[in-house]
């Protein structure tokens, strides 16, 4: 098994809106170089000296001090480019939150550093249409899995999405979907489904359970997986290349799809 673009889309709470043909019509975001000056411009922070910017990162505390606290508007008034208007500061605050969220949850780094290129990613997402972040997320998940297989301890990828994908393969899904208001949102009842799986607690207990798993105890294909619209190759090659934040990764789901 391997995570697919369609599965990651579903577990991001987007339902069928971005699966299959709709996902094909989206353009994947490509991370671009963002220097310290451009990063400060994106975050509406006046020019300042910050050593970490030269290395391509900032800390969460850097963003939180200026936009996370309720008194950040008054406390950092001279540092921010908001013309002294608190409503403008609130708009910039939302942008800073998105950068922090991507840097801490979706594209985390071992030293809790936030890649300043994510400001360019947020800028693209908030100003351009028909863009998708999913290939970049999945590309970094594959990279992190490879690094961990080679001995790395810290998982530099969206481990929350990977964990959800993993746990859902232990739940016996109903073949008949529940046609409620959010029936295409596959995250709504995830916690309830996980509780029904009766999973062990602790690393050793999980290792023991996994070592005894048999094929009939695994759900190989989700009931909602759009097999007839799956994205699995390009028009010239039997694979795709996912451009992640930290590099490119090959994507060939046909190896595991039945």
Buried (B, 14 or more C-beta within 10 A) or exposed (E): BBBBBBBBBBBBBBBBEBBBEBBEEBEBBBBEEBEBEBBBBBBBBEEEEBEBBEEBBBBBEBBBBBBBEEEBBEEBEEBBBBEEEEEBBEEBBEBBBBBBBBBBEBBBBEEEBBBBBBBBBBBBBEEEEEBBBBBBBBBBBBBBBEBBEEEEEEBBBBBEBBEBBEBBBBBEBEEEEEEEEEEBBBBBBBEEBBEEEEEEEEEEEEEEBEEEEEEEEEEEEBEBBBEEBBBBBEEEEEBBEBBBBBEEBEBBBEEEBE
